[in-house]
Amino acid sequence: MNHNLLKSLNSFSVRHLAGTTNTIFTLLSHGTVDICMRAFPTFCRANITKIKEEVFMKKIVLSALCILGFHSAAMAETYTFTPDDFTYKTVHDVAKIAPVVLDEAGKPKTVFLKIPKGNILPPHGVEKGYRVFTVISGPVFWGDGDVVDPAKEKRLPAGSVIVVPPMKGHHWVAAREGDILMQGVVVPDKTFVPAIANKIAN
């Protein structure tokens, strides 16, 4: 019991505080029920029902605010997209490409690449920057060289990663078993993990 608070409260008369119920209700909401009952017995007994209702409602409101505050802090705002949400343009007459992220110069940095089943993206090369492709759906039949030769193709299932260095000749992509969807990212040199860097160096 806080005797100094009780002594201070006893210095007021019920006549002065009877009209200021908010004062008592505020004290009650802060856990000082026992002090209020001892300091203002007449007022508390006469208004016990209202006091209980006020305290109960304050607890409900406080609980609601805590719940809302928790959800407000815990619920992060994210944005989701599917490959079909982007705008595609046709390249090499058979494939479609859609920018997802642009670099500071406004050039595509991350793209989606689609090739319908039965089509072949003809031999072409990369002039600047490494291209890192991840096969999302396929499989992809990938070949290196200036002439399409199915015998030289590698069958790459979904999840495969393809690293294409700049100025290293031509390559082609064939969709022989199904529609192809790949994600491509342009990256600078010397940004690869050792597993990729060592293979490129060799």
Summary of the structure (lengths in Angstrom):
residues: 202
radius of gyration: 35.9
end to end distance: 79.4
largest distance: 102.1
contacts: 503
relative contact order: 0.11
helix: 37%
strand: 29%
